[in-house]
């Protein structure tokens, strides 16, 4: 469980999406996807998104955290449909429950 306060806990869900992507990458991708990034930030249940890219293997995607499974599943469907409309194929999406106890133990102590 993710502790917001000593009395309130939530479960988090991780959505992993990746797909073949021939470019752009880096700053070009940032400039091209700026509006989409801002739109994604308004998604219901979204905690955060990390944009991922690998120019060497020609892949892109993202790691998302959601507060609930329903929103993660809804967003995966929506995003898969959006990517398909952009012409992408072989889109892979997986949803995982975050093990909060183990995750808390894996935070480096500084």
mmCIF file of the C-alpha atoms, coordinates in Angstrom:
data_MODEL
# 
_entry.id   MODEL 
# 
loop_
_atom_site.group_PDB 
_atom_site.id 
_atom_site.type_symbol 
_atom_site.label_atom_id 
_atom_site.label_alt_id 
_atom_site.label_comp_id 
_atom_site.label_asym_id 
_atom_site.label_entity_id 
_atom_site.label_seq_id 
_atom_site.pdbx_PDB_ins_code 
_atom_site.Cartn_x 
_atom_site.Cartn_y 
_atom_site.Cartn_z 
_atom_site.occupancy 
_atom_site.B_iso_or_equiv 
_atom_site.pdbx_formal_charge 
_atom_site.auth_seq_id 
_atom_site.auth_comp_id 
_atom_site.auth_asym_id 
_atom_site.auth_atom_id 
_atom_site.pdbx_PDB_model_num 
ATOM 1   C CA . UNK A 1 1   ? 0.000   0.000  0.000   1.00 0.00 ? 1   UNK A CA 1 
ATOM 2   C CA . UNK A 1 2   ? 1.128   3.513  -0.781  1.00 0.00 ? 2   UNK A CA 1 
ATOM 3   C CA . UNK A 1 3   ? 0.747   5.667  2.322   1.00 0.00 ? 3   UNK A CA 1 
ATOM 4   C CA . UNK A 1 4   ? -0.597  9.154  1.727   1.00 0.00 ? 4   UNK A CA 1 
ATOM 5   C CA . UNK A 1 5   ? -1.042  9.781  5.456   1.00 0.00 ? 5   UNK A CA 1 
ATOM 6   C CA . UNK A 1 6   ? -0.797  7.355  8.363   1.00 0.00 ? 6   UNK A CA 1 
ATOM 7   C CA . UNK A 1 7   ? -4.509  6.547  7.897   1.00 0.00 ? 7   UNK A CA 1 
ATOM 8   C CA . UNK A 1 8   ? -5.035  6.630  4.126   1.00 0.00 ? 8   UNK A CA 1 
ATOM 9   C CA . UNK A 1 9   ? -3.528  4.022  1.819   1.00 0.00 ? 9   UNK A CA 1 
ATOM 10  C CA . UNK A 1 10  ? -3.972  3.360  -1.870  1.00 0.00 ? 10  UNK A CA 1 
ATOM 11  C CA . UNK A 1 11  ? -2.900  0.648  -4.244  1.00 0.00 ? 11  UNK A CA 1 
ATOM 12  C CA . UNK A 1 12  ? -1.085  1.736  -7.374  1.00 0.00 ? 12  UNK A CA 1 
ATOM 13  C CA . UNK A 1 13  ? -1.099  0.099  -10.776 1.00 0.00 ? 13  UNK A CA 1 
ATOM 14  C CA . UNK A 1 14  ? 1.653   0.271  -13.353 1.00 0.00 ? 14  UNK A CA 1 
ATOM 15  C CA . UNK A 1 15  ? 0.866   0.310  -17.068 1.00 0.00 ? 15  UNK A CA 1 
ATOM 16  C CA . UNK A 1 16  ? 3.752   -0.516 -19.385 1.00 0.00 ? 16  UNK A CA 1 
ATOM 17  C CA . UNK A 1 17  ? 3.310   0.307  -23.091 1.00 0.00 ? 17  UNK A CA 1 
ATOM 18  C CA . UNK A 1 18  ? 5.842   -0.044 -25.896 1.00 0.00 ? 18  UNK A CA 1 
ATOM 19  C CA . UNK A 1 19  ? 5.765   -0.235 -29.669 1.00 0.00 ? 19  UNK A CA 1 
ATOM 20  C CA . UNK A 1 20  ? 8.072   -0.098 -32.706 1.00 0.00 ? 20  UNK A CA 1 
ATOM 21  C CA . UNK A 1 21  ? 8.868   3.560  -33.493 1.00 0.00 ? 21  UNK A CA 1 
ATOM 22  C CA . UNK A 1 22  ? 11.144  4.808  -36.256 1.00 0.00 ? 22  UNK A CA 1 
ATOM 23  C CA . UNK A 1 23  ? 11.402  8.335  -34.900 1.00 0.00 ? 23  UNK A CA 1 
ATOM 24  C CA . UNK A 1 24  ? 11.589  11.103 -34.035 1.00 0.00 ? 24  UNK A CA 1 
ATOM 25  C CA . UNK A 1 25  ? 13.529  10.761 -30.779 1.00 0.00 ? 25  UNK A CA 1 
ATOM 26  C CA . UNK A 1 26  ? 14.903  13.076 -28.104 1.00 0.00 ? 26  UNK A CA 1 
ATOM 27  C CA . UNK A 1 27  ? 14.205  16.778 -28.496 1.00 0.00 ? 27  UNK A CA 1 
ATOM 28  C CA . UNK A 1 28  ? 12.325  16.241 -31.768 1.00 0.00 ? 28  UNK A CA 1 
ATOM 29  C CA . UNK A 1 29  ? 9.957   13.809 -30.040 1.00 0.00 ? 29  UNK A CA 1 
ATOM 30  C CA . UNK A 1 30  ? 9.523   16.250 -27.160 1.00 0.00 ? 30  UNK A CA 1 
ATOM 31  C CA . UNK A 1 31  ? 8.563   19.040 -29.551 1.00 0.00 ? 31  UNK A CA 1 
ATOM 32  C CA . UNK A 1 32  ? 6.206   16.790 -31.539 1.00 0.00 ? 32  UNK A CA 1 
ATOM 33  C CA . UNK A 1 33  ? 4.419   15.340 -28.491 1.00 0.00 ? 33  UNK A CA 1 
ATOM 34  C CA . UNK A 1 34  ? 4.224   18.405 -26.251 1.00 0.00 ? 34  UNK A CA 1 
ATOM 35  C CA . UNK A 1 35  ? 0.455   18.835 -26.597 1.00 0.00 ? 35  UNK A CA 1 
ATOM 36  C CA . UNK A 1 36  ? -0.181  15.102 -26.202 1.00 0.00 ? 36  UNK A CA 1 
ATOM 37  C CA . UNK A 1 37  ? 1.911   15.060 -23.008 1.00 0.00 ? 37  UNK A CA 1 
ATOM 38  C CA . UNK A 1 38  ? -0.197  17.875 -21.556 1.00 0.00 ? 38  UNK A CA 1 
ATOM 39  C CA . UNK A 1 39  ? -3.398  16.049 -22.530 1.00 0.00 ? 39  UNK A CA 1 
ATOM 40  C CA . UNK A 1 40  ? -2.213  12.804 -20.922 1.00 0.00 ? 40  UNK A CA 1 
ATOM 41  C CA . UNK A 1 41  ? -1.637  14.719 -17.668 1.00 0.00 ? 41  UNK A CA 1 
ATOM 42  C CA . UNK A 1 42  ? -5.411  15.249 -17.426 1.00 0.00 ? 42  UNK A CA 1 
ATOM 43  C CA . UNK A 1 43  ? -6.278  11.520 -17.513 1.00 0.00 ? 43  UNK A CA 1 
ATOM 44  C CA . UNK A 1 44  ? -8.461  10.263 -14.689 1.00 0.00 ? 44  UNK A CA 1 
ATOM 45  C CA . UNK A 1 45  ? -6.533  8.240  -12.109 1.00 0.00 ? 45  UNK A CA 1 
ATOM 46  C CA . UNK A 1 46  ? -3.108  9.038  -13.570 1.00 0.00 ? 46  UNK A CA 1 
ATOM 47  C CA . UNK A 1 47  ? -0.343  9.591  -11.006 1.00 0.00 ? 47  UNK A CA 1 
ATOM 48  C CA . UNK A 1 48  ? 2.555   9.929  -13.442 1.00 0.00 ? 48  UNK A CA 1 
ATOM 49  C CA . UNK A 1 49  ? 3.946   8.965  -16.830 1.00 0.00 ? 49  UNK A CA 1 
ATOM 50  C CA . UNK A 1 50  ? 7.550   8.336  -17.804 1.00 0.00 ? 50  UNK A CA 1 
ATOM 51  C CA . UNK A 1 51  ? 8.118   8.632  -21.550 1.00 0.00 ? 51  UNK A CA 1 
ATOM 52  C CA . UNK A 1 52  ? 10.474  5.938  -22.836 1.00 0.00 ? 52  UNK A CA 1 
ATOM 53  C CA . UNK A 1 53  ? 12.441  5.716  -26.070 1.00 0.00 ? 53  UNK A CA 1 
ATOM 54  C CA . UNK A 1 54  ? 15.273  3.636  -27.481 1.00 0.00 ? 54  UNK A CA 1 
ATOM 55  C CA . UNK A 1 55  ? 16.648  4.963  -30.740 1.00 0.00 ? 55  UNK A CA 1 
ATOM 56  C CA . UNK A 1 56  ? 19.021  1.987  -31.133 1.00 0.00 ? 56  UNK A CA 1 
ATOM 57  C CA . UNK A 1 57  ? 16.170  -0.562 -31.107 1.00 0.00 ? 57  UNK A CA 1 
ATOM 58  C CA . UNK A 1 58  ? 13.628  1.826  -32.679 1.00 0.00 ? 58  UNK A CA 1 
ATOM 59  C CA . UNK A 1 59  ? 11.102  1.613  -29.837 1.00 0.00 ? 59  UNK A CA 1 
ATOM 60  C CA . UNK A 1 60  ? 9.078   4.083  -27.814 1.00 0.00 ? 60  UNK A CA 1 
ATOM 61  C CA . UNK A 1 61  ? 6.476   3.889  -25.096 1.00 0.00 ? 61  UNK A CA 1 
ATOM 62  C CA . UNK A 1 62  ? 5.753   4.814  -21.540 1.00 0.00 ? 62  UNK A CA 1 
ATOM 63  C CA . UNK A 1 63  ? 5.461   3.715  -17.945 1.00 0.00 ? 63  UNK A CA 1 
ATOM 64  C CA . UNK A 1 64  ? 2.334   4.998  -16.217 1.00 0.00 ? 64  UNK A CA 1 
ATOM 65  C CA . UNK A 1 65  ? 1.161   4.859  -12.610 1.00 0.00 ? 65  UNK A CA 1 
ATOM 66  C CA . UNK A 1 66  ? -2.575  4.847  -11.927 1.00 0.00 ? 66  UNK A CA 1 
ATOM 67  C CA . UNK A 1 67  ? -4.570  4.950  -8.704  1.00 0.00 ? 67  UNK A CA 1 
ATOM 68  C CA . UNK A 1 68  ? -6.949  2.221  -9.856  1.00 0.00 ? 68  UNK A CA 1 
ATOM 69  C CA . UNK A 1 69  ? -7.213  -0.704 -12.253 1.00 0.00 ? 69  UNK A CA 1 
ATOM 70  C CA . UNK A 1 70  ? -10.287 0.617  -14.078 1.00 0.00 ? 70  UNK A CA 1 
ATOM 71  C CA . UNK A 1 71  ? -8.528  3.807  -15.192 1.00 0.00 ? 71  UNK A CA 1 
ATOM 72  C CA . UNK A 1 72  ? -5.391  1.870  -16.180 1.00 0.00 ? 72  UNK A CA 1 
ATOM 73  C CA . UNK A 1 73  ? -7.467  -0.494 -18.330 1.00 0.00 ? 73  UNK A CA 1 
ATOM 74  C CA . UNK A 1 74  ? -9.501  2.355  -19.812 1.00 0.00 ? 74  UNK A CA 1 
ATOM 75  C CA . UNK A 1 75  ? -6.370  4.302  -20.680 1.00 0.00 ? 75  UNK A CA 1 
ATOM 76  C CA . UNK A 1 76  ? -4.644  1.269  -22.227 1.00 0.00 ? 76  UNK A CA 1 
ATOM 77  C CA . UNK A 1 77  ? -7.644  0.801  -24.539 1.00 0.00 ? 77  UNK A CA 1 
ATOM 78  C CA . UNK A 1 78  ? -7.776  4.512  -25.406 1.00 0.00 ? 78  UNK A CA 1 
ATOM 79  C CA . UNK A 1 79  ? -4.035  4.791  -26.024 1.00 0.00 ? 79  UNK A CA 1 
ATOM 80  C CA . UNK A 1 80  ? -3.896  1.606  -28.106 1.00 0.00 ? 80  UNK A CA 1 
ATOM 81  C CA . UNK A 1 81  ? -6.691  2.984  -30.293 1.00 0.00 ? 81  UNK A CA 1 
ATOM 82  C CA . UNK A 1 82  ? -4.870  6.331  -30.596 1.00 0.00 ? 82  UNK A CA 1 
ATOM 83  C CA . UNK A 1 83  ? -1.564  4.687  -31.539 1.00 0.00 ? 83  UNK A CA 1 
ATOM 84  C CA . UNK A 1 84  ? -3.333  2.470  -34.074 1.00 0.00 ? 84  UNK A CA 1 
ATOM 85  C CA . UNK A 1 85  ? -4.918  5.581  -35.631 1.00 0.00 ? 85  UNK A CA 1 
ATOM 86  C CA . UNK A 1 86  ? -1.386  7.030  -35.962 1.00 0.00 ? 86  UNK A CA 1 
ATOM 87  C CA . UNK A 1 87  ? -0.388  3.903  -37.931 1.00 0.00 ? 87  UNK A CA 1 
ATOM 88  C CA . UNK A 1 88  ? 1.482   2.032  -35.196 1.00 0.00 ? 88  UNK A CA 1 
ATOM 89  C CA . UNK A 1 89  ? 1.343   -1.765 -35.073 1.00 0.00 ? 89  UNK A CA 1 
ATOM 90  C CA . UNK A 1 90  ? 2.559   -4.398 -32.597 1.00 0.00 ? 90  UNK A CA 1 
ATOM 91  C CA . UNK A 1 91  ? 1.576   -2.272 -29.601 1.00 0.00 ? 91  UNK A CA 1 
ATOM 92  C CA . UNK A 1 92  ? 2.272   -4.064 -26.333 1.00 0.00 ? 92  UNK A CA 1 
ATOM 93  C CA . UNK A 1 93  ? 0.543   -3.095 -23.093 1.00 0.00 ? 93  UNK A CA 1 
ATOM 94  C CA . UNK A 1 94  ? 0.645   -4.757 -19.674 1.00 0.00 ? 94  UNK A CA 1 
ATOM 95  C CA . UNK A 1 95  ? -0.837  -3.764 -16.335 1.00 0.00 ? 95  UNK A CA 1 
ATOM 96  C CA . UNK A 1 96  ? 0.788   -4.741 -13.042 1.00 0.00 ? 96  UNK A CA 1 
ATOM 97  C CA . UNK A 1 97  ? -0.161  -4.220 -9.403  1.00 0.00 ? 97  UNK A CA 1 
ATOM 98  C CA . UNK A 1 98  ? 2.669   -2.436 -7.595  1.00 0.00 ? 98  UNK A CA 1 
ATOM 99  C CA . UNK A 1 99  ? 3.919   -4.347 -4.550  1.00 0.00 ? 99  UNK A CA 1 
ATOM 100 C CA . UNK A 1 100 ? 4.126   -1.353 -2.228  1.00 0.00 ? 100 UNK A CA 1 
ATOM 101 C CA . UNK A 1 101 ? 5.863   -3.162 0.660   1.00 0.00 ? 101 UNK A CA 1 
ATOM 102 C CA . UNK A 1 102 ? 8.749   -4.423 -1.475  1.00 0.00 ? 102 UNK A CA 1 
ATOM 103 C CA . UNK A 1 103 ? 8.928   -1.147 -3.378  1.00 0.00 ? 103 UNK A CA 1 
ATOM 104 C CA . UNK A 1 104 ? 9.316   0.778  -0.105  1.00 0.00 ? 104 UNK A CA 1 
ATOM 105 C CA . UNK A 1 105 ? 12.206  -1.498 0.903   1.00 0.00 ? 105 UNK A CA 1 
ATOM 106 C CA . UNK A 1 106 ? 13.963  -0.826 -2.401  1.00 0.00 ? 106 UNK A CA 1 
ATOM 107 C CA . UNK A 1 107 ? 14.241  2.955  -1.974  1.00 0.00 ? 107 UNK A CA 1 
ATOM 108 C CA . UNK A 1 108 ? 17.914  3.868  -1.398  1.00 0.00 ? 108 UNK A CA 1 
ATOM 109 C CA . UNK A 1 109 ? 18.593  5.391  2.014   1.00 0.00 ? 109 UNK A CA 1 
ATOM 110 C CA . UNK A 1 110 ? 20.475  8.680  1.755   1.00 0.00 ? 110 UNK A CA 1 
# 
